[in-house]
Amino acid sequence: MSSDAGPRTGLLLGVGAYTLWGLLPLYLHLLVRVPPLQILGHRVLWSLLLLGVAVLAMGRGRAILAAARGRTLALLGLSAALIAVNWYVYIWAVEHAHVLEASLGYFINPLVNVALGLAVLGERIGRAQAAAVAVAALGVVVMAASGGAALWISLTLAFSFGLYGLVRKVVAIDALGGLTVETALLALPSLLVLLQAGAAGQAAFGHDRTLDMLLILAGAVTAAPLLMFAAAARRMRYATLGLLQYIAPTLQFLEAAFLFGEPLRPVHLVSFGLIWTGCALYALAGWRARPAPVR
């Protein structure tokens, strides 16, 4: 095996993960008849089934149970709540024709990560990166000043995922174990939601075979990109992986504008332009600051 096989595989896995996240609105559009809370419930339960099979196949069950105790379990409870909010708002946004605002949220997210790193972890950034964050923040201000009522979607997605990433950064458990415990913690509320819908005669599952298969597929749609991302992070520089994160919101933006026919107003172009510029400047500054390769 060549010396660059690991990074090359990591790059493929990273591109694959962010591409799948970018194409997620296409999948959710097929479920437009299903209430968002039910989609969330199916997403959690089928993901838990898939992850449970993976954990058993890898013999990881005891190690995960041993790790998920005390402070770690409490933090995973918090991260589970954050990812549930993120998933629900994203599903709601797609079903209510706000994919543009959803994509904006994930363009803002890297900058939220920077802000959280500064405020919580005591990290420092250079002047070029600080200027990049300011340019992107101006884009958010422009959107807010325009009276864009749906900006709450963008900010909720950006901050919920940013806080989720912060919690997962400090929790002492790996990606597979953490995701398995999170979905396990969300399983009972999800099951209760689906049982209540069934008792009220409003359950989407069990009436149409195609729709049932799409809901079952929610497990793979949820778990696959997360596991691919975790595998990519182990094989390549995290800074390089960070540059790939713009694939997903870019695809979402294109889908909203050219497939779903969402109105693209001038304020969107100005706001997105500023945020794209800020993200690009930040990525460029980080790329230039990378350590020189050892020869």
C-alpha positions as CSV (number, residue, x, y, z in Angstrom):
1,M,0.0,0.0,0.0
2,S,1.4,3.4,-0.9
3,S,2.1,6.0,1.8
4,D,-0.6,8.3,0.6
5,A,-3.3,5.6,0.4
6,G,-4.6,6.6,3.9
7,P,-5.1,10.3,3.1
8,R,-6.5,9.5,-0.3
9,T,-9.1,7.1,1.2
10,G,-9.8,9.8,3.9
11,L,-10.4,12.4,1.2
12,L,-12.9,10.0,-0.6
13,L,-14.7,9.3,2.6
14,G,-14.8,13.0,3.5
15,V,-16.2,14.0,0.1
16,G,-18.7,11.2,0.3
17,A,-19.9,12.2,3.8
18,Y,-20.4,15.8,2.9
19,T,-22.0,14.9,-0.5
20,L,-24.5,12.7,1.3
21,W,-25.3,15.5,3.7
22,G,-25.7,17.9,0.8
23,L,-28.2,15.5,-1.0
24,L,-30.2,15.0,2.2
25,P,-33.0,17.4,1.1
26,L,-33.7,15.2,-2.0
27,Y,-34.4,12.3,0.4
28,L,-36.5,14.4,2.8
29,H,-38.6,15.7,-0.1
30,L,-39.7,12.2,-0.8
31,L,-41.1,12.2,2.8
32,V,-43.0,15.5,2.5
33,R,-46.3,13.8,3.5
34,V,-44.8,12.6,6.8
35,P,-44.9,15.0,9.8
36,P,-41.3,16.1,10.8
37,L,-41.6,14.7,14.3
38,Q,-42.4,11.2,12.9
39,I,-39.5,11.4,10.5
40,L,-37.2,12.3,13.5
41,G,-38.6,9.3,15.4
42,H,-37.9,6.9,12.5
43,R,-34.5,8.4,12.0
44,V,-33.5,7.7,15.6
45,L,-35.0,4.2,15.8
46,W,-33.7,2.8,12.5
47,S,-30.3,4.4,13.2
48,L,-30.2,2.7,16.6
49,L,-30.9,-0.6,14.9
50,L,-28.2,-0.2,12.3
51,L,-25.7,1.1,14.9
52,G,-26.6,-1.7,17.3
53,V,-25.8,-4.3,14.6
54,A,-22.4,-2.6,13.9
55,V,-21.5,-2.4,17.6
56,L,-22.3,-6.1,18.1
57,A,-20.5,-7.1,14.9
58,M,-17.4,-5.2,16.1
59,G,-17.7,-6.5,19.7
60,R,-17.8,-2.9,21.0
61,G,-20.8,-3.3,23.3
62,R,-19.0,-3.7,26.7
63,A,-16.5,-0.9,25.9
64,I,-19.3,1.5,25.0
65,L,-21.3,0.7,28.2
66,A,-18.1,1.1,30.3
67,A,-17.4,4.5,28.7
68,A,-21.0,5.9,28.9
69,R,-21.2,6.6,32.6
70,G,-21.2,9.6,34.9
71,R,-20.0,12.8,33.3
72,T,-19.7,11.2,29.9
73,L,-23.3,10.0,30.0
74,A,-24.5,13.4,31.1
75,L,-22.7,15.1,28.3
76,L,-24.0,12.6,25.8
77,G,-27.5,13.4,27.1
78,L,-26.9,17.1,26.2
79,S,-25.4,16.3,22.8
80,A,-28.4,14.0,22.1
81,A,-30.8,16.9,22.8
82,L,-28.8,19.2,20.6
83,I,-28.7,16.9,17.6
84,A,-32.4,16.1,18.0
85,V,-33.2,19.8,17.8
86,N,-30.8,20.2,14.8
87,W,-32.4,17.2,13.0
88,Y,-36.0,18.4,13.7
89,V,-35.4,22.0,12.5
90,Y,-33.7,20.7,9.4
91,I,-36.5,18.3,8.5
92,W,-39.1,21.1,9.2
93,A,-37.1,23.5,7.0
94,V,-37.0,21.2,4.1
95,E,-40.7,20.3,4.3
96,H,-41.7,24.0,4.5
97,A,-39.5,25.2,1.6
98,H,-36.7,26.8,3.6
99,V,-33.7,24.9,2.2
100,L,-32.0,28.2,1.4
101,E,-32.1,29.1,5.1
102,A,-31.0,25.6,6.1
103,S,-28.0,25.9,3.8
104,L,-27.2,29.3,5.2
105,G,-27.1,27.7,8.7
106,Y,-24.4,25.3,7.6
107,F,-22.4,28.0,6.0
108,I,-22.5,29.9,9.3
109,N,-21.7,26.8,11.4
110,P,-17.9,26.8,10.9
111,L,-17.8,30.4,12.1
112,V,-20.0,29.5,15.1
113,N,-17.4,26.8,15.8
114,V,-14.7,29.5,15.8
115,A,-16.7,31.7,18.1
116,L,-17.3,28.8,20.5
117,G,-13.6,27.9,20.4
118,L,-12.6,31.5,21.3
119,A,-15.3,31.8,24.1
120,V,-15.3,28.4,25.6
121,L,-12.0,26.7,24.8
122,G,-9.7,29.8,25.0
123,E,-8.5,29.3,21.4
124,R,-6.8,32.1,19.5
125,I,-7.0,33.1,15.8
126,G,-5.0,35.5,13.7
127,R,-6.0,38.8,12.2
128,A,-6.8,37.4,8.8
129,Q,-9.1,34.8,10.3
130,A,-10.7,37.4,12.6
131,A,-11.4,39.6,9.6
132,A,-12.9,36.6,7.7
133,V,-15.3,36.0,10.7
134,A,-16.3,39.7,10.7
135,V,-17.1,39.6,6.9
136,A,-19.2,36.5,7.4
137,A,-20.9,38.0,10.4
138,L,-21.8,41.0,8.3
139,G,-23.7,38.7,6.0
140,V,-25.8,37.4,8.9
141,V,-26.5,41.1,9.9
142,V,-27.6,41.9,6.4
143,M,-30.0,39.0,6.4
144,A,-31.4,40.0,9.8
145,A,-31.7,43.6,8.8
146,S,-33.7,42.6,5.7
147,G,-36.5,41.3,8.0
148,G,-35.9,37.7,7.0
149,A,-38.2,36.0,9.5
150,A,-36.7,32.6,8.6
151,L,-33.3,33.5,9.8
152,W,-34.2,31.7,13.1
153,I,-33.8,28.4,11.0
154,S,-30.2,29.3,10.0
155,L,-29.2,30.4,13.5
156,T,-30.8,27.4,15.2
157,L,-29.1,25.0,12.8
158,A,-25.7,26.7,13.1
159,F,-25.7,27.0,16.9
160,S,-27.3,23.6,17.7
161,F,-24.7,21.8,15.5
162,G,-21.9,24.1,16.8
163,L,-22.7,23.3,20.4
164,Y,-23.2,19.6,19.5
165,G,-19.7,19.6,18.1
166,L,-18.3,21.4,21.1
167,V,-19.8,18.8,23.5
168,R,-18.6,15.9,21.4
169,K,-15.1,17.5,21.3
170,V,-14.8,17.2,25.1
171,V,-16.7,14.0,25.8
172,A,-14.5,10.9,26.4
173,I,-16.0,8.5,23.8
174,D,-15.4,7.7,20.1
175,A,-17.7,8.6,17.2
176,L,-19.4,5.2,17.0
177,G,-19.9,4.8,20.7
178,G,-21.1,8.4,21.1
179,L,-23.6,8.2,18.3
180,T,-24.9,4.8,19.5
181,V,-25.5,6.2,23.1
182,E,-27.1,9.4,21.7
183,T,-29.6,7.5,19.6
184,A,-30.3,5.1,22.5
185,L,-31.1,8.0,24.8
186,L,-33.5,9.4,22.1
187,A,-35.1,6.0,21.4
188,L,-37.8,6.1,24.1
189,P,-39.1,9.6,23.3
190,S,-39.0,8.6,19.6
191,L,-40.9,5.4,20.2
192,L,-43.5,7.3,22.3
193,V,-44.0,9.9,19.5
194,L,-44.6,7.1,17.0
195,L,-46.9,5.1,19.3
196,Q,-48.9,8.3,20.0
197,A,-49.2,8.9,16.3
198,G,-50.4,5.4,15.7
199,A,-53.0,5.6,18.6
200,A,-54.3,8.8,17.0
201,G,-54.6,7.1,13.6
202,Q,-51.9,9.5,12.1
203,A,-49.0,7.2,11.8
204,A,-47.3,7.4,8.4
205,F,-45.7,3.9,8.7
206,G,-47.6,0.8,7.7
207,H,-49.8,2.1,4.9
208,D,-47.6,2.4,1.8
209,R,-44.7,0.0,1.1
210,T,-42.6,2.5,-0.7
211,L,-43.0,5.1,2.1
212,D,-42.2,2.4,4.7
213,M,-39.0,1.5,2.9
214,L,-38.0,5.2,2.7
215,L,-38.6,5.6,6.4
216,I,-36.5,2.5,7.2
217,L,-33.8,3.9,4.9
218,A,-33.6,6.8,7.4
219,G,-31.2,4.7,9.5
220,A,-28.6,4.4,6.8
221,V,-29.1,8.0,5.6
222,T,-28.4,9.2,9.2
223,A,-25.6,6.8,10.2
224,A,-23.6,6.3,7.0
225,P,-22.3,9.9,6.5
226,L,-21.5,10.3,10.2
227,L,-19.5,7.1,10.2
228,M,-17.8,8.0,6.9
229,F,-16.9,11.4,8.4
230,A,-15.4,9.8,11.5
231,A,-13.3,7.4,9.4
232,A,-12.2,10.3,7.2
233,A,-11.1,12.3,10.3
234,R,-8.8,9.5,11.3
235,R,-7.1,9.4,7.9
236,M,-6.5,13.0,6.9
237,R,-5.6,16.4,8.4
238,Y,-8.5,18.0,10.2
239,A,-7.8,21.3,8.5
240,T,-8.2,19.7,5.1
241,L,-11.4,18.0,6.2
242,G,-12.7,21.3,7.3
243,L,-12.4,22.7,3.8
244,L,-14.7,19.9,2.6
245,Q,-17.6,21.0,4.9
246,Y,-18.7,23.6,2.4
247,I,-19.7,20.9,-0.1
248,A,-22.9,20.1,1.8
249,P,-24.4,23.6,2.1
250,T,-23.4,24.4,-1.5
251,L,-25.3,21.4,-2.8
252,Q,-28.3,22.4,-0.6
253,F,-28.2,26.0,-1.9
254,L,-28.1,24.7,-5.5
255,E,-31.0,22.3,-4.9
256,A,-33.1,25.1,-3.3
257,A,-32.5,27.5,-6.1
258,F,-32.7,25.2,-9.1
259,L,-34.7,22.1,-8.1
260,F,-37.1,23.3,-5.4
261,G,-37.8,26.7,-6.9
262,E,-37.3,28.6,-3.7
263,P,-37.3,32.4,-4.3
264,L,-33.7,33.8,-4.4
265,R,-34.0,37.4,-3.4
266,P,-31.2,40.0,-3.8
267,V,-30.7,40.0,-0.1
268,H,-29.9,36.3,-0.3
269,L,-27.2,37.0,-2.8
270,V,-25.7,39.7,-0.8
271,S,-25.8,37.8,2.5
272,F,-24.6,34.5,1.0
273,G,-21.9,36.4,-0.9
274,L,-20.5,37.9,2.3
275,I,-20.7,34.6,4.1
276,W,-19.1,32.7,1.2
277,T,-16.3,35.3,1.2
278,G,-15.8,35.1,4.9
279,C,-15.6,31.3,4.8
280,A,-13.2,31.3,1.9
281,L,-10.9,33.8,3.6
282,Y,-11.0,31.8,6.8
283,A,-10.2,28.6,5.0
284,L,-7.4,30.3,3.0
285,A,-5.9,31.7,6.1
286,G,-6.0,28.3,7.8
287,W,-4.5,26.7,4.7
288,R,-1.6,29.1,4.6
289,A,-0.9,28.6,8.3
290,R,-0.6,24.8,8.0
291,P,2.7,23.3,9.0
292,A,5.1,22.5,6.2
293,P,5.3,18.8,5.3
294,V,8.2,16.9,6.7
295,R,10.5,15.6,4.0
